[in-house]
Amino acid sequence: MQLNTKRKSGSILAAQAYIRLKLLTGLWLGDLLRITMSDIQEDGLHVTPRKTESTTGKTIIYAWSDELRGAVALAKSVRPREISPYLFCTLKGECYFKENGRAGGWESLWRNFMARVFAETQVTERFTEHDLRAKCASDADSLAHAQQLLGHADSKVTQRVYRRKAEIVQPLR
C-alpha cells in the first residue's frame, strides 16, 4: 500500500517531467515512454523513433541543453523503481508503452493529472499529446529545425500539421 502512496505523489512530477521533455523534443508518446536509462548518454538523449525503427533505424540525438538536463533529472528523480531500465516506468518498473501500442497505465496517470490541472490551476482549455508536439514544432526557430525535432522525412507534414503559429514576415521595405 505504501508504494501506491509514493506513486500518487510522484505522478504529478512524472507528468510534469514528461511535458517538459515533450516540449523540448516533440517526441511521440510511445517514443518518450520507451526511453531507457541507456538512451541517456554523454552526448545527449538518443532516441530511435518507432516509425523509423523498422525502416531506416535512424537515431535522433537530442544534444544536451540545461533545460533538457533538468527535465531528464526530474524524470529520473520521480521514478518509482530505480532498477527499472525505463525513464518513465510503472510501480513494477515496467514500460508504460505495451507492444500492442497501448499505454493504459500512463493514460490513467495523464487523465488524473489533467483533472488536477483543471481543478487546481487557471488552465481552462484542454490540450492533447498532439497539441504538445505541435507546440514544440511551432516554437522551433525554423521549419527545418521543427522537421529535425519531430523526425519527419518531409517538411510538408511538419508545416501543414505541426507549425501552428503565424509566421512573422518582414515587409519588403
C-alpha positions in Angstrom: 0.0 0.0 0.0 2.9 2.4 0.7 4.1 2.1 -2.9 0.8 3.4 -4.2 1.1 6.5 -2.0 4.5 7.2 -3.3 3.5 6.9 -6.9 0.4 9.1 -6.4 2.5 11.9 -5.1 5.2 11.3 -7.7 2.8 11.0 -10.6 2.3 14.8 -10.8 6.0 15.3 -11.1 6.3 12.5 -13.6 3.6 14.1 -15.8 5.4 17.5 -15.4 8.8 15.9 -16.4 7.0 14.2 -19.3 5.6 17.5 -20.5 9.0 19.3 -20.2 10.6 16.5 -22.3 7.8 16.6 -24.8 8.0 20.3 -25.3 11.8 20.1 -25.8 11.9 17.1 -28.1 8.5 16.8 -29.7 8.7 13.0 -29.4 5.6 10.8 -29.8 4.0 9.3 -26.7 5.4 5.8 -27.4 8.9 7.1 -28.1 9.0 9.1 -24.8 7.6 6.3 -22.7 10.2 3.8 -24.2 13.2 5.9 -23.3 15.6 3.8 -21.3 18.4 4.8 -19.0 20.9 3.6 -21.6 19.5 6.2 -24.0 20.8 8.9 -21.7 24.3 9.2 -22.9 27.2 11.7 -22.6 26.5 13.5 -25.9 22.7 13.7 -25.4 19.5 11.8 -25.4 19.5 9.0 -28.0 16.1 8.1 -29.4 15.1 5.8 -32.3 11.6 6.8 -33.2 9.3 3.8 -33.6 8.3 5.0 -37.1 11.8 4.6 -38.3 12.8 1.6 -36.3 11.9 -1.0 -38.9 12.8 1.1 -41.9 15.9 3.3 -41.7 16.6 2.7 -38.0 17.8 6.2 -37.8 18.5 7.5 -34.3 18.0 11.1 -33.3 20.4 12.5 -30.7 19.0 15.4 -28.7 22.1 17.3 -27.6 22.2 18.4 -24.0 20.9 21.8 -23.0 20.4 23.0 -19.5 16.6 22.6 -19.9 16.9 19.0 -21.3 19.2 18.0 -18.5 16.8 19.4 -16.0 13.8 17.6 -17.5 15.7 14.3 -17.5 16.9 14.8 -14.0 13.3 15.5 -12.8 12.1 12.3 -14.6 14.9 10.3 -13.0 14.1 11.7 -9.5 10.5 10.6 -9.5 10.9 7.1 -10.9 9.2 4.6 -8.5 11.8 1.9 -9.3 15.4 2.9 -9.6 16.3 -0.5 -11.0 14.0 -0.1 -14.0 15.6 0.4 -17.4 12.9 2.9 -18.3 12.9 6.6 -17.6 9.1 6.6 -17.2 8.1 3.3 -15.5 5.2 1.7 -13.7 5.3 0.8 -10.0 6.6 -2.6 -11.1 9.4 -0.9 -13.1 7.8 -1.9 -16.4 7.4 0.2 -19.5 4.1 2.0 -19.8 4.1 1.5 -23.5 2.9 -2.0 -24.4 3.7 -4.0 -27.6 0.0 -3.6 -28.7 0.6 0.1 -28.9 -1.4 0.9 -25.8 -0.2 2.8 -22.7 -3.2 2.3 -20.4 -1.4 3.0 -17.1 0.1 6.2 -18.5 -3.3 7.2 -19.9 -4.8 6.9 -16.4 -1.9 8.8 -14.9 -2.4 11.5 -17.5 -6.2 11.7 -17.0 -5.8 12.2 -13.3 -3.1 14.8 -13.9 -5.3 16.7 -16.2 -8.2 16.6 -13.7 -5.9 18.1 -11.1 -4.6 20.8 -13.6 -8.2 22.0 -14.2 -9.2 21.8 -10.5 -6.1 23.5 -9.1 -4.8 25.9 -11.7 -6.0 28.7 -14.0 -5.9 26.4 -17.1 -9.3 26.3 -18.7 -8.6 24.8 -22.2 -7.9 21.1 -22.7 -4.7 20.1 -24.6 -3.7 16.8 -26.0 -0.4 15.0 -26.8 -0.7 16.2 -30.3 -1.0 19.8 -29.1 2.2 19.5 -27.1 4.0 18.0 -30.2 2.7 20.9 -32.3 3.8 23.4 -29.7 7.3 22.1 -29.9 7.3 22.4 -33.7 5.7 25.8 -33.6 8.3 27.1 -31.1 11.2 25.9 -33.2 13.2 28.7 -34.8 12.7 27.4 -38.3 10.7 24.8 -40.3 13.9 22.8 -40.8 14.6 22.7 -37.0 11.0 21.7 -36.4 11.3 18.9 -39.0 14.5 17.6 -37.3 12.9 17.7 -33.9 9.9 15.7 -35.0 11.9 13.3 -37.1 10.0 14.0 -40.3 11.4 13.0 -43.6 9.2 15.6 -45.4 8.9 19.2 -44.2 5.4 19.4 -45.8 3.9 17.4 -43.0 5.7 19.4 -40.4 4.4 22.7 -42.0 0.9 21.6 -42.6 0.1 19.8 -39.4 2.5 21.0 -36.7 3.6 24.6 -37.4 0.6 26.3 -35.9 1.9 29.8 -35.0 1.6 32.6 -37.6 4.8 33.3 -39.5 6.4 36.7 -38.8 7.4 38.2 -42.2 9.4 41.4 -42.7 7.9 43.7 -45.3 9.9 44.3 -48.5 10.6 48.0 -47.5 
